[in-house]
């Protein structure tokens, strides 16, 4: 009698446990699917912005999730340089032209946190207290010594010109106008005593990027990787691709 009762109890418990097991299996399946979906979305983002392989994307995503790596740039420029172009380099050199805010949307802070050193150039550098780069408060152009009017509009700040885009910006946002004497990138590199090979150059000066590049001494310095903002504005976008 005892054996029969025990067997029946076991069967009853098994039947009661089945729904719980089913719920757990469904939860695990849904959780795995959710994680897989998140990894898939992150992989696609890493692939589009940074040209990362599936295995590399998984490693980078895990590092971000665990707080071992943080990337700040708007379009993944820092992740591309750090994880796709120079994944093993921890002592690289960068030149950040139009560095703006030292953290928010920065293209080089993540590199600095990885061990890189570099040069940050901006007319009005901001939030740079925890940065180690050499900071140059300057307006760069294709020629040195030119007096220019500069629209002091924070992240939109730039040399004033007669383009339609410039006029539209100034109508949208009110900001003071100052005057600067320009320098070239060659001047900056000499003053900074930069090495002849620069791993990464970030160029984002809200419009005159091509003019700034004309002042880069390509005969003296080599660049490993270069990103140039153009905002899909013709003809700058076409010329920058060339």
C-alpha positions in Angstrom: 0.0 0.0 0.0 2.8 2.3 0.9 4.5 1.7 -2.4 1.4 2.4 -4.4 0.8 5.7 -2.6 4.4 6.8 -3.1 4.2 6.0 -6.8 0.9 7.8 -7.2 2.3 10.8 -5.3 5.4 10.8 -7.6 3.1 10.8 -10.7 1.0 13.6 -9.3 4.0 15.7 -8.5 5.4 15.0 -12.0 2.1 16.2 -13.6 2.1 19.3 -11.4 5.7 20.1 -12.4 5.1 19.8 -16.1 3.4 23.2 -16.5 6.2 24.8 -14.5 8.9 23.2 -16.6 7.0 24.3 -19.8 6.9 27.9 -18.5 10.6 27.8 -17.7 11.4 26.4 -21.2 9.3 29.1 -22.8 11.0 31.8 -20.7 14.5 30.5 -21.6 13.5 30.3 -25.3 12.1 33.8 -25.2 15.1 35.1 -23.3 17.5 33.5 -25.8 15.5 34.9 -28.6 15.6 38.4 -27.1 19.3 38.2 -26.5 19.8 36.8 -30.0 17.7 39.6 -31.4 19.7 42.2 -29.5 23.0 40.7 -30.6 21.7 40.5 -34.2 20.7 44.2 -34.1 24.0 45.2 -32.5 26.0 43.1 -35.1 24.2 44.8 -37.9 25.0 48.2 -36.4 28.6 47.3 -35.9 28.8 45.9 -39.5 27.3 49.1 -41.0 29.2 51.7 -39.0 32.5 49.9 -38.3 33.0 47.0 -40.7 33.3 44.5 -37.8 33.1 40.7 -38.4 30.6 38.6 -36.5 33.2 37.3 -34.0 34.7 40.8 -33.5 31.3 42.3 -33.1 30.4 39.8 -30.4 33.6 40.5 -28.5 33.1 44.3 -28.7 29.4 44.0 -27.7 30.4 41.9 -24.7 33.0 44.5 -23.7 30.4 47.3 -23.9 27.9 45.3 -22.0 30.4 44.5 -19.2 31.5 48.2 -19.0 35.0 47.3 -20.3 34.7 49.7 -23.2 32.7 52.8 -24.0 32.4 54.6 -27.3 31.2 58.2 -27.7 31.2 59.2 -31.3 28.1 59.9 -33.3 28.6 57.5 -36.2 30.9 54.9 -34.7 34.2 56.5 -35.8 36.0 55.6 -32.6 34.7 52.0 -32.7 35.8 51.7 -36.3 39.3 52.9 -35.6 39.7 51.1 -32.3 38.2 47.7 -33.2 38.4 47.4 -37.0 41.4 49.4 -38.2 43.8 49.2 -35.2 42.3 46.5 -32.9 45.6 45.7 -31.2 47.1 49.2 -30.9 47.1 50.7 -27.4 49.7 53.5 -28.0 48.3 55.1 -31.1 48.5 58.8 -32.1 45.5 60.8 -33.1 44.7 64.3 -34.4 41.2 65.5 -33.6 40.4 68.7 -35.6 37.1 70.2 -34.5 37.2 68.2 -31.3 34.4 70.2 -29.8 33.1 68.6 -26.5 35.8 66.4 -25.0 33.2 63.6 -24.2 29.9 64.2 -25.9 30.1 62.8 -29.4 33.9 62.7 -29.2 35.7 60.7 -31.9 38.8 60.3 -29.8 38.0 60.0 -26.1 37.6 56.2 -26.3 41.0 56.0 -28.0 42.5 58.0 -25.2 41.0 55.7 -22.6 42.6 52.8 -24.5 46.0 54.3 -24.1 46.3 56.5 -27.2 47.7 60.1 -27.1 47.0 62.9 -29.4 46.2 66.5 -30.3 42.8 68.2 -30.0 42.1 71.3 -32.0 39.1 73.5 -31.6 38.2 77.2 -31.6 36.2 76.7 -28.3 37.3 73.4 -26.7 34.8 72.3 -24.0 34.6 69.7 -21.3 38.3 68.8 -21.6 39.1 68.4 -17.9 39.6 64.7 -18.1 41.4 64.6 -21.4 45.1 64.1 -21.8 45.5 65.3 -25.4 47.5 68.4 -26.2 44.8 71.1 -26.6 45.1 73.9 -29.2 42.5 76.7 -29.2 42.7 77.6 -32.9 40.9 78.0 -36.2 42.5 75.9 -38.9 42.3 76.7 -42.6 44.3 76.1 -45.9 46.5 79.1 -45.2 47.9 80.7 -42.0 47.6 84.3 -41.0 44.2 84.9 -42.6 41.7 86.9 -40.5 38.3 85.2 -40.6 34.9 85.7 -39.0 33.9 82.8 -36.9 30.3 81.9 -35.9 30.6 80.9 -32.2 27.7 78.4 -32.1 29.1 75.6 -29.9 28.9 72.3 -32.0 27.8 74.3 -35.1 30.6 76.8 -34.8 32.6 77.4 -38.0 34.2 79.9 -40.3 31.5 82.1 -41.9 31.2 81.9 -45.6 28.5 82.7 -48.2 27.1 79.2 -48.7 23.3 78.6 -48.5 23.9 76.1 -45.7 25.8 78.8 -43.7 23.0 81.3 -44.1 20.4 78.8 -43.2 22.2 77.9 -40.0 22.6 81.5 -38.9 18.9 82.1 -39.5 18.1 79.0 -37.4 20.4 79.6 -34.4 21.6 82.9 -32.9 25.2 83.1 -31.8 27.9 85.7 -31.4 30.5 86.3 -34.2 34.2 86.6 -33.4 37.4 87.1 -35.4 40.3 84.7 -35.5 43.7 84.5 -37.3 43.9 81.1 -39.0 46.6 78.5 -38.7 47.3 75.4 -40.8 47.4 71.8 -39.7 51.1 71.9 -40.5 51.5 74.7 -38.0 49.7 72.7 -35.3 51.7 69.5 -35.9 55.0 71.3 -35.7 54.0 73.0 -32.5 52.9 69.8 -31.0 56.1 68.0 -32.1 53.9 65.3 -33.6 55.4 62.0 -34.9 55.6 61.5 -38.7 52.9 58.7 -38.6 49.5 59.6 -37.2 47.3 56.6 -36.7 44.0 58.5 -37.0 42.9 61.9 -38.1 39.3 63.1 -37.3 38.2 66.2 -39.2 34.9 67.8 -38.4 34.9 71.6 -38.7 31.3 72.0 -39.9 31.9 73.0 -43.5 35.4 73.9 -44.6 36.9 70.4 -44.2 38.5 70.4 -47.7 40.1 73.8 -47.1 41.6 72.5 -43.8 42.9 69.4 -45.5 44.7 71.6 -48.1 46.9 72.8 -45.1 47.9 69.2 -44.2 51.6 68.5 -45.0 51.2 65.1 -46.7 54.8 65.3 -47.7 55.9 65.2 -44.1 53.2 63.1 -42.3 51.5 59.9 -43.0 47.9 59.1 -41.9 46.7 55.6 -41.0 43.0 56.3 -41.0 40.9 59.4 -41.8 37.3 60.4 -41.2 35.9 63.6 -42.7 32.4 65.0 -41.9 30.6 66.2 -45.0 26.9 66.0 -44.0 26.0 64.8 -47.6 26.4 68.4 -48.8 27.6 68.6 -52.4 30.2 69.2 -53.7 32.1 68.5 -50.5 30.8 64.9 -50.2 31.9 64.1 -53.7 35.3 65.7 -53.3 36.0 64.2 -49.9 35.4 60.7 -51.4 38.1 61.4 -54.0 
